Amino acid sequence: MQRFVHLLSCNRVELSVWLKLPVHPKGTKLRNVFYEKGSSNAEYIVQHNVNLPTNLKIREKDAATFLQLLARYDTESIAH
């Protein structure tokens, strides 16, 4: 995941990470929401999740660049 984030940032693709925890807000007692750590793949998902910008400044060209970088990352990941 870090390689992917690095690849995107080197190509000036703005990223953010909104969800770092499987249960929000931070500090929520897991037992209060009936969540048991390790009971689902939520921990894996939040460690492998990034958000792309979704604002009015994003152009079709920007989306195409992201898709090309994603394909490149996918190809490189398979090769390793």
N, C-alpha and C positions, 0 to 999 in steps of 0.2 A: 504494500500500500504506500509506503514511504517513497518508493521509486516512482509510483504513479503521480503522487502529489508533487514530487520534484520535477518530473517531466512537464507537468502542466504549468507549474510556476515558472520554469525556465522559458516557457512559451507564452508567458504573460496571460495565462488563463486564471481568472480570479476564482478562488475557492473559499469555501467556509465549511466549518464543521458545526452543525447545530446540535446534533444529538450525540453526546459522548457517553451517556448512561442509558441502560435499558429501561429505567423508570425515572420519570421527571415529576416534579422538580427535584433537583439535587437535595439530598437529605431526607427524602421520603422514606419512611420505615417500610421496608419490603414486605414485612408480614402484614402491614395494614392494607396492602393492595394484593395480597395473596400471591406474591411473586417469590419464588425460591431461586436463589443464585444457581446458575447452571441448569435450570429446568427447561430452558429453551435455547435457541441459537441467537437470542437477542444480544448477548455479550459479543459474539463474533460479528454480528451485523454492525453494531455501533463502532467497532474498531475498523471496519472496512467500508465506511460510508463517508462520502463528501457531498456537499451541495454546490451546484453550479449557480452562477448568478442568473436570476430570472427578473431582470428589470428592463425598462424600456430602451436602455442603451445597447442591449444585446442585438446584434445583427445576424442575419442568416450566415454571413461569412464567419462570424465567431462560433456559431453552432457547428458549422462544417469543420472548422479547425479542431474543435473539441473531439468530434467524431473521428477525425484522422488520427489524432493523438491517442485516443482510446484504442483504435485498431492497432496502432503501432505498439502500444503497451501490451495489448493482448498477445500479439505475435511474439514480442520479446519475452513475455512471461512463459509462453508455451515452450520457447527455445531453451529456457533455463531449467 
